[in-house]
Every structure is written in structure tokens, then in C-alpha cells.
Amino acid sequence: MVSGPALVLSGSLILWAALMRTLTGTWLQPGSFFAIFWCFAGIVPMILAPKDPVAPIAIAWLIAASVCMSLGAALGNRGFRSRHLVTPPGTTERELFILSSLLSIAIVLGMGSNVAFLKSSSLAFADLFDIQKLVVSSNQAYFQRYAEAGAPPPPVMSQALLPFVYLAPALGGIVFEIRREKLWKLVGLASFLPAVTVTILQTTKAAVLFAMILWLSSYFATRVRNGKLAVFTRAHVLVSVGAGGILTAFLFAVSLARLASTDLSLLNIVVGKLVSAAFGHMTVFSGWLSEYVKEPFNPSLGSVTFAGPLEMLGFSKRIPGLFESIVDLVTGETSNIYTGFRPLIQDFTIPGALLILTAVGFVGGVGFRRVAMGRWSAMPLLLIAYVTIFWSPITWFWIYNSLTATILAVALIVVFVRILRRVGGRNIQGDELAGTA
């Protein structure tokens, strides 16, 4: 087995995750969450794609990163032990109305982004129901997006409304948890529609993945506020299996559309591409890190980590995929998915990257402690940790301006909700504490 030594070393990562779960009492504490998440994101690729090599140095990095994230979270949480209210403060009718209304508006405006894109394309509304025409149009959008020159800019209105494509699922996870009515549960799930439509029209798989992590992050953060700290419940496992099957089928279809085909005989090609996309990150990061430690330190001081804001300000241009260097995988496919760790290490060196992860853990720990005490206003801090962790197998979450704007919008909304509680005299914090671990 090519990755045998790394796989053996990964046992230490599992032990660290188990230790953090024992100390914190929940996987939702950011230190525990990072460790268990990378047990899956780091170890599963070596098991399911054993021919693609992963060096022990990559696992050693994951262990060091997990330790730093956990220690930072413990500092922010004022200890490893998780404390929460026995009787969490309920969500007021006014809060339910505001959050539900904003979710509905975000879904409509997010779909408006797709309508604006559709109007600028050669695809008529009726063609949406013609699979062949839709596939051809999606394929053209895909190649235009990655064209080096001559590609028309995205429609202004479509780009202006793009943050609502992601704000919808960010609010959808909250509403799904706080509302009990079946209709609003469906609306919470409907928050995926704008992102799904973006993916169908433009074959942008990242749109659906972004929507997923924003929805899950806000959903888990809201559960923390409501005193629900369990993750691997039977309902969650069953839904995850079903949703995973639907997502896999959907991504198969999108990958076929990128090939401008509906021919199922191309499934072998699609499988190779999806496997490399899902599991190639460990090999790609491992190879880069092995070479990086042999070279002289030459930190790029934020040019990668802040690629999005720098591009917006006109100082640089972000390339698709962030890195130009492509790695050949054993499957015959290529990948330039270096995880969210390469930008940090390349910009700030290994010690600097570990300090940043410690800081992210600290912010998440503060957010976890305060959200567990029923405070809406601290939810953005917890979301910062969750979305950073969820997207770390791909790249650094904060290079995307529209996603950063989404988190800022959520922050403004929950602060407004907090003000409503104060004005309404409903700022109930409870008088009993429960601790775990």
C-alpha cells in the first residue's frame, strides 16, 4: 500500500479526535469538530484511493493543525468542558417572523440572480425543459468561465444578486431548526434552489457545495443555541446517506453536462473525475508540502489568502482554481485542489499557519461558549469556525468575496435579532447550566 506509513500515523489523529470528544462532550465544539472532520477528509481518501500516495508529513500536519485548533477553541471556550443552558431561551414570534421573512426574500433574490444570467444567455426559458439544449448551454458557460481571454463578463445583475444565492442556505439552516411547521421545514430546504439552479445553468459544482456548508454550519450553530449537541444521531445518519446519494447522482449529471453529453457510456470518465475531486486533495497537498519543506522560506504574505479582496481592489487577478500547477493522479485525472492549508502555509509559513488555525479555533471557541448560552449575536463567530473547517479540504474559504459578504450579512441579521430581544424585553438567558464531559 503506497500510503501505508501515513495510514498508520493517522491512528494518532483518530486518538486525538476521541480525546477531544471525551474532554468536550460534543463533536460540535470547534476543536472536536476539526479533528473528527479531518479523520474523514484525511483518512478516507487513503482507504478509497490507496494508489494515490500520501506522505506521513501530511498526516503530521493534520495532527499539528488539530492540536492547535483544539487548544485555540479551549482558550475561547474557557476550558474544554462544554456548558449550555438546561432551558435554552425560546425563539420569539418576532424573531421567527424576521428570520423566516428574510429567508423567503433571499430565496427570491437568489433565483433573481439566475433569471438575470438566463436572460443574458442564448438559452430560452422553454429550453430549460430540453435536456440536450440545457446541457449544451451549460457546457458553453463552463468553458467561457475558464477561458483565458475573450470571455464575456458575468451579467452585472446576476453578480449583484449572487450573495443571496448563498445567504438563502445560510438562513435556511437556521429556519429549518427553529421552525416546527412542515411548510417552513420545506422552505428551509428550498433555500438550496438558487444554488442548485446556478449549478444546472453553469455547471458550477462549487455553488451547491457552498450552499451545503453554509446550511449545515448555520443548522449546527442553531442546534448549539438550542442545547442540542448531538451530531451522529440516527436521523442525521439516515438523512446523510440519502442526501449523499442524491448529491452523488446530481454531481454525476453535472459532470456529464461539462462533457456536453448525456451519454451514460461516459460514466467511467465521470467516475474518475469525481474520485479525483473527492479524494485527490490529500495526495496533492502531501506532494506540495513535501517539496515546500525542502525549499528556502519565501512567504507570499497574504497574496493567496487574500486573493479575493485583492482582486476586488484591483491589485491582482485570481485564477480559476487558485493555483496554476496541476498534479497528475494515479487515476489518470489531474487536480489542483491543495486544501485550505497551502494558502496559509505559503503566505505565512508553517508556524504562522498554525497560529492562524489557533486563532480560528479561539474565535470558534468564543462563539461556541456564547451561543451555547443562548446568544444569537455570537453565532457569526461559530460560523467562522464551521465554514472554515468545512471548506478546508478544498481551499481557504475567505478568498471568496461573495461568501465573506454572506457571513457578514448573517452577522448583521443576528445582531438585529439580538436587538429585538432586548427591545422586546425577552432577553431570557435562563438560570441553570448543564455541563458535559
C-alpha positions as CSV (number, residue, x, y, z in Angstrom):
1,M,0.0,0.0,0.0
2,V,1.5,3.3,-1.1
3,S,0.2,5.4,1.8
4,G,0.8,2.7,4.5
5,P,3.1,4.7,6.8
6,A,0.7,7.7,6.6
7,L,-2.3,5.5,7.3
8,V,-0.5,4.1,10.4
9,L,0.3,7.5,11.6
10,S,-3.3,8.6,11.1
11,G,-4.2,6.5,14.1
12,S,-2.8,9.3,16.2
13,L,-5.3,11.7,14.6
14,I,-8.2,9.4,15.5
15,L,-6.9,9.1,19.1
16,W,-6.7,12.9,19.3
17,A,-10.3,13.3,18.0
18,A,-11.5,10.7,20.5
19,L,-9.7,12.6,23.3
20,M,-11.3,15.9,22.3
21,R,-14.7,14.3,22.2
22,T,-14.2,13.0,25.7
23,L,-13.0,16.3,27.1
24,T,-15.6,18.5,25.4
25,G,-18.5,16.1,25.4
26,T,-19.6,17.0,21.9
27,W,-18.4,17.0,18.3
28,L,-19.8,20.5,17.8
29,Q,-17.1,22.2,19.9
30,P,-14.8,23.5,17.1
31,G,-11.7,21.7,18.4
32,S,-13.5,18.4,18.3
33,F,-15.2,19.2,15.1
34,F,-12.0,19.9,13.2
35,A,-10.4,16.7,14.5
36,I,-13.3,14.4,13.6
37,F,-13.9,16.2,10.2
38,W,-10.3,15.6,9.2
39,C,-10.4,12.0,10.3
40,F,-12.9,11.6,7.4
41,A,-11.3,14.1,5.0
42,G,-7.8,12.9,5.6
43,I,-8.1,9.2,6.2
44,V,-10.9,8.1,3.9
45,P,-9.0,9.2,0.7
46,M,-6.1,6.9,1.7
47,I,-8.5,4.0,2.1
48,L,-10.7,4.5,-1.0
49,A,-7.9,5.7,-3.3
50,P,-4.9,3.7,-2.0
51,K,-2.8,4.0,-5.2
52,D,-2.5,7.8,-4.8
53,P,0.4,8.4,-2.5
54,V,0.1,10.4,0.7
55,A,3.3,11.1,2.7
56,P,3.4,10.9,6.5
57,I,4.3,14.6,6.6
58,A,0.7,15.4,5.5
59,I,-0.8,13.4,8.4
60,A,1.8,15.0,10.8
61,W,0.5,18.4,9.6
62,L,-3.1,17.4,10.3
63,I,-2.2,16.3,13.8
64,A,-0.4,19.6,14.5
65,A,-3.3,21.6,13.0
66,S,-5.8,19.6,15.1
67,V,-3.9,20.3,18.3
68,C,-3.6,24.0,17.5
69,M,-7.3,24.3,16.6
70,S,-8.3,22.4,19.8
71,L,-6.1,24.5,22.1
72,G,-7.4,27.7,20.5
73,A,-11.0,26.5,20.9
74,A,-10.4,25.6,24.5
75,L,-9.0,29.0,25.2
76,G,-12.0,30.7,23.6
77,N,-14.4,28.3,25.4
78,R,-12.6,28.9,28.7
79,G,-11.8,25.2,29.0
80,F,-12.6,22.0,27.2
81,R,-15.8,21.3,29.0
82,S,-19.0,22.3,27.1
83,R,-21.5,24.2,29.1
84,H,-25.0,25.0,28.0
85,L,-28.4,26.1,29.4
86,V,-30.7,23.4,30.7
87,T,-33.6,25.5,29.4
88,P,-32.4,27.5,26.3
89,P,-34.2,30.7,25.6
90,G,-37.0,30.2,23.1
91,T,-37.2,32.0,19.8
92,T,-39.8,34.7,20.0
93,E,-42.6,35.2,17.4
94,R,-41.0,38.4,16.2
95,E,-37.6,36.6,15.7
96,L,-39.4,33.8,13.8
97,F,-41.1,36.3,11.6
98,I,-38.0,38.3,10.8
99,L,-35.7,35.2,10.1
100,S,-38.4,33.5,8.0
101,S,-39.2,36.6,6.0
102,L,-35.6,37.3,5.3
103,L,-35.1,33.7,4.2
104,S,-38.0,34.0,1.8
105,I,-36.6,37.2,0.4
106,A,-33.2,35.7,0.0
107,I,-34.6,32.7,-2.0
108,V,-36.5,35.1,-4.3
109,L,-33.5,37.3,-4.9
110,G,-31.2,34.3,-5.3
111,M,-33.4,33.0,-8.0
112,G,-33.3,36.5,-9.5
113,S,-29.6,36.1,-10.0
114,N,-30.3,33.0,-12.1
115,V,-33.0,34.8,-14.1
116,A,-30.5,37.6,-14.8
117,F,-28.0,35.1,-16.0
118,L,-30.6,33.3,-18.1
119,K,-31.7,36.5,-19.8
120,S,-28.1,37.2,-20.8
121,S,-27.5,33.7,-22.3
122,S,-28.7,32.2,-25.5
123,L,-30.9,29.8,-23.6
124,A,-34.7,30.5,-23.7
125,F,-36.9,29.7,-20.8
126,A,-38.5,26.8,-22.7
127,D,-35.1,25.3,-23.3
128,L,-34.8,24.6,-19.6
129,F,-37.0,21.6,-20.2
130,D,-35.0,20.4,-23.2
131,I,-32.2,18.4,-21.6
132,Q,-29.9,18.4,-24.7
133,K,-30.1,22.2,-25.2
134,L,-29.6,22.7,-21.5
135,V,-26.5,20.5,-21.5
136,V,-25.0,22.3,-24.5
137,S,-25.7,25.8,-22.9
138,S,-24.2,24.7,-19.6
139,N,-21.1,23.3,-21.3
140,Q,-20.6,26.7,-23.1
141,A,-20.9,28.5,-19.8
142,Y,-18.4,26.2,-18.3
143,F,-15.8,26.8,-21.0
144,Q,-16.4,30.6,-21.1
145,R,-15.8,30.7,-17.3
146,Y,-12.3,29.2,-17.7
147,A,-11.4,30.9,-20.9
148,E,-8.2,32.9,-20.6
149,A,-9.3,35.8,-22.7
150,G,-12.3,37.0,-24.6
151,A,-14.9,35.6,-22.3
152,P,-17.8,38.0,-21.7
153,P,-18.1,39.2,-18.1
154,P,-20.9,37.8,-16.0
155,P,-24.2,39.9,-16.1
156,V,-24.0,42.7,-13.6
157,M,-27.4,42.0,-12.0
158,S,-26.5,38.3,-11.7
159,Q,-23.3,39.1,-9.9
160,A,-25.0,41.7,-7.7
161,L,-27.6,39.2,-6.5
162,L,-25.1,36.3,-6.1
163,P,-24.7,36.8,-2.4
164,F,-28.4,36.0,-1.9
165,V,-27.7,32.6,-3.6
166,Y,-25.6,31.8,-0.5
167,L,-27.5,33.9,2.1
168,A,-30.5,31.7,1.4
169,P,-29.0,28.4,2.7
170,A,-27.2,30.3,5.5
171,L,-30.6,31.4,6.8
172,G,-32.2,28.1,5.7
173,G,-30.3,26.1,8.2
174,I,-31.4,28.4,11.0
175,V,-35.1,28.5,10.0
176,F,-35.1,24.7,9.5
177,E,-34.1,24.2,13.1
178,I,-36.2,26.9,14.8
179,R,-39.5,26.3,12.9
180,R,-41.7,23.4,13.7
181,E,-44.2,23.8,10.9
182,K,-43.8,21.4,7.9
183,L,-44.2,24.3,5.5
184,W,-41.3,26.2,6.9
185,K,-39.2,23.0,7.0
186,L,-39.8,22.8,3.3
187,V,-38.9,26.4,2.9
188,G,-35.7,25.8,4.8
189,L,-34.8,23.1,2.3
190,A,-35.9,25.2,-0.6
191,S,-33.0,27.5,0.3
192,F,-30.9,25.2,-1.8
193,L,-32.8,26.1,-5.0
194,P,-30.9,29.2,-6.1
195,A,-27.5,27.3,-5.7
196,V,-28.8,24.2,-7.5
197,T,-30.1,26.4,-10.3
198,V,-26.7,28.1,-10.6
199,T,-25.1,24.6,-10.9
200,I,-27.6,23.5,-13.5
201,L,-27.2,26.6,-15.7
202,Q,-23.4,27.0,-15.3
203,T,-22.2,23.5,-14.2
204,T,-20.6,25.3,-11.2
205,K,-20.4,22.4,-8.7
206,A,-19.0,24.7,-6.1
207,A,-22.3,26.6,-5.8
208,V,-24.1,23.6,-4.4
209,L,-21.1,22.7,-2.2
210,F,-21.0,26.2,-0.8
211,A,-24.7,26.1,-0.1
212,M,-24.3,22.8,1.7
213,I,-21.6,24.0,4.1
214,L,-23.4,27.3,4.8
215,W,-26.7,25.4,5.5
216,L,-25.0,22.8,7.7
217,S,-22.9,25.4,9.6
218,S,-25.9,27.5,10.4
219,Y,-28.0,24.4,11.2
220,F,-25.4,23.1,13.7
221,A,-24.8,26.5,15.2
222,T,-28.6,26.9,15.8
223,R,-28.7,23.5,17.4
224,V,-25.9,24.6,19.8
225,R,-28.0,27.6,20.8
226,N,-31.0,25.3,21.4
227,G,-28.9,23.0,23.6
228,K,-28.8,20.1,21.1
229,L,-25.2,19.0,21.0
230,A,-25.5,15.6,19.4
231,V,-24.2,15.1,15.8
232,F,-24.3,11.4,14.9
233,T,-28.0,10.8,15.7
234,R,-30.0,8.1,13.8
235,A,-31.9,10.8,11.9
236,H,-28.7,12.6,10.9
237,V,-27.1,9.4,9.7
238,L,-30.1,8.3,7.7
239,V,-30.6,11.8,6.1
240,S,-26.9,12.0,5.3
241,V,-27.0,8.6,3.5
242,G,-30.0,9.7,1.4
243,A,-28.7,13.2,0.7
244,G,-25.3,11.8,-0.2
245,G,-26.9,9.5,-2.8
246,I,-28.9,12.4,-4.3
247,L,-25.8,14.7,-4.3
248,T,-23.7,12.0,-6.0
249,A,-26.3,11.5,-8.7
250,F,-26.6,15.2,-9.2
251,L,-22.8,15.7,-9.5
252,F,-22.7,12.8,-12.0
253,A,-25.2,14.7,-14.1
254,V,-23.3,17.9,-13.8
255,S,-20.1,16.2,-14.8
256,L,-21.7,14.8,-17.9
257,A,-23.0,18.2,-18.8
258,R,-19.4,19.5,-18.6
259,L,-18.7,17.0,-21.3
260,A,-21.6,18.3,-23.3
261,S,-23.2,14.9,-23.3
262,T,-26.0,12.8,-21.8
263,D,-24.3,9.5,-22.9
264,L,-24.2,7.2,-19.9
265,S,-21.4,5.3,-21.6
266,L,-19.1,8.1,-20.4
267,L,-19.8,7.2,-16.8
268,N,-16.3,5.7,-16.4
269,I,-14.8,9.0,-17.3
270,V,-17.1,10.9,-14.9
271,V,-16.3,8.4,-12.1
272,G,-12.6,9.2,-12.5
273,K,-13.2,12.9,-12.4
274,L,-15.4,12.7,-9.3
275,V,-13.0,10.4,-7.4
276,S,-10.1,12.8,-8.1
277,A,-12.2,15.7,-7.0
278,A,-13.4,14.0,-3.8
279,F,-10.2,12.2,-2.7
280,G,-7.3,13.8,-4.6
281,H,-6.7,16.6,-2.2
282,M,-4.6,14.6,0.2
283,T,-2.2,13.5,-2.5
284,V,-1.9,16.9,-4.0
285,F,-1.3,18.6,-0.6
286,S,1.1,15.9,0.5
287,G,3.2,16.3,-2.6
288,W,3.3,20.1,-2.3
289,L,4.1,20.1,1.4
290,S,6.9,17.5,0.9
291,E,8.6,19.9,-1.6
292,Y,7.8,23.0,0.3
293,V,9.8,22.0,3.4
294,K,12.9,21.4,1.2
295,E,12.9,24.9,-0.2
296,P,14.0,28.2,1.4
297,F,11.3,30.1,3.2
298,N,9.7,32.7,0.9
299,P,6.3,33.6,2.4
300,S,4.0,35.4,0.0
301,L,2.4,37.4,2.9
302,G,-1.3,37.2,2.1
303,S,-1.3,37.3,-1.7
304,V,-3.1,33.9,-1.8
305,T,-5.1,34.0,1.4
306,F,-6.5,37.4,0.5
307,A,-6.8,36.8,-3.2
308,G,-10.5,37.7,-3.3
309,P,-10.2,41.1,-1.6
310,L,-7.0,41.9,-3.5
311,E,-8.8,41.1,-6.8
312,M,-11.8,43.3,-5.8
313,L,-9.5,46.2,-5.1
314,G,-7.7,45.8,-8.4
315,F,-4.3,44.7,-7.0
316,S,-4.3,41.2,-8.6
317,K,-6.4,38.8,-10.6
318,R,-7.5,35.5,-9.1
319,I,-7.1,32.5,-11.4
320,P,-9.7,29.7,-11.5
321,G,-8.7,27.0,-9.0
322,L,-6.3,29.5,-7.3
323,F,-3.1,27.6,-8.3
324,E,-1.8,27.0,-11.8
325,S,0.3,23.9,-11.0
326,I,-1.6,20.7,-11.8
327,V,-0.9,17.3,-10.2
328,D,-1.3,14.1,-12.1
329,L,-3.1,11.4,-10.1
330,V,-2.8,7.6,-10.5
331,T,-6.4,7.5,-11.7
332,G,-5.3,9.4,-14.8
333,E,-7.0,12.6,-13.8
334,T,-5.4,15.8,-12.7
335,S,-6.1,18.1,-9.7
336,N,-5.1,21.4,-8.3
337,I,-7.0,21.1,-5.1
338,Y,-4.3,21.8,-2.5
339,T,-6.7,22.2,0.5
340,G,-7.1,25.3,2.6
341,F,-3.7,24.7,4.2
342,R,-1.5,25.6,1.3
343,P,-2.6,29.2,1.1
344,L,-1.9,29.6,4.8
345,I,1.5,27.9,4.7
346,Q,2.6,29.6,1.5
347,D,1.6,33.0,2.8
348,F,2.7,32.8,6.4
349,T,5.0,29.6,6.8
350,I,4.1,26.6,8.8
351,P,4.4,28.3,12.3
352,G,2.3,31.2,11.0
353,A,-0.3,28.9,9.6
354,L,-0.6,27.0,12.8
355,L,-1.0,30.3,14.7
356,I,-3.8,31.3,12.3
357,L,-5.6,28.0,12.9
358,T,-5.2,28.5,16.6
359,A,-6.9,31.9,16.2
360,V,-9.7,30.4,14.2
361,G,-10.2,27.9,17.0
362,F,-10.2,30.7,19.5
363,V,-12.9,32.6,17.6
364,G,-14.9,29.4,17.3
365,G,-14.5,28.6,21.0
366,V,-15.7,32.0,22.0
367,G,-18.7,31.7,19.6
368,F,-19.4,28.2,20.9
369,R,-19.4,29.3,24.5
370,R,-21.7,32.3,24.0
371,V,-24.0,30.5,21.5
372,A,-24.5,27.7,24.0
373,M,-25.6,30.3,26.4
374,G,-28.4,31.3,24.0
375,R,-26.8,34.4,22.4
376,W,-27.8,34.9,18.8
377,S,-25.1,37.7,18.4
378,A,-22.3,35.2,18.8
379,M,-23.4,32.9,16.0
380,P,-21.2,34.5,13.3
381,L,-18.2,33.6,15.4
382,L,-19.1,30.0,15.5
383,L,-20.0,30.1,11.8
384,I,-16.5,31.4,11.0
385,A,-15.0,28.2,12.5
386,Y,-17.5,25.9,11.0
387,V,-17.3,27.2,7.4
388,T,-13.5,27.4,7.5
389,I,-13.3,23.7,8.6
390,F,-16.0,22.5,6.2
391,W,-14.2,24.1,3.2
392,S,-10.6,23.3,4.3
393,P,-10.3,20.2,2.1
394,I,-10.8,22.5,-1.0
395,T,-9.1,25.8,-0.2
396,W,-9.3,28.8,2.1
397,F,-12.9,29.8,2.5
398,W,-12.3,33.5,2.8
399,I,-10.8,34.1,-0.7
400,Y,-14.4,34.3,-1.9
401,N,-15.9,37.8,-1.6
402,S,-19.5,36.7,-2.1
403,L,-19.1,34.1,0.8
404,T,-17.4,36.6,3.1
405,A,-20.3,39.0,2.3
406,T,-22.7,36.2,3.2
407,I,-21.2,35.7,6.7
408,L,-21.2,39.5,7.3
409,A,-24.9,39.6,6.3
410,V,-25.7,36.8,8.7
411,A,-23.8,38.7,11.4
412,L,-25.9,41.9,10.8
413,I,-29.1,39.8,10.8
414,V,-28.4,38.0,14.1
415,V,-27.3,41.3,15.8
416,F,-30.6,42.8,14.7
417,V,-32.4,39.8,16.1
418,R,-30.5,40.3,19.4
419,I,-31.6,43.9,19.5
420,L,-35.2,42.8,19.0
421,R,-34.9,40.6,22.1
422,R,-33.6,43.5,24.1
423,V,-36.2,45.9,22.9
424,G,-39.0,43.4,23.4
425,G,-37.7,42.6,26.9
426,R,-37.4,38.9,26.0
427,N,-33.6,38.6,26.6
428,I,-34.0,35.4,28.6
429,Q,-30.8,33.7,29.5
430,G,-32.0,31.0,31.9
431,D,-30.8,30.3,35.3
432,E,-29.5,26.7,35.1
433,L,-26.4,25.4,33.5
434,A,-25.6,21.9,32.2
435,G,-22.1,20.7,31.6
436,T,-20.8,17.8,29.6
437,A,-17.5,15.9,29.9
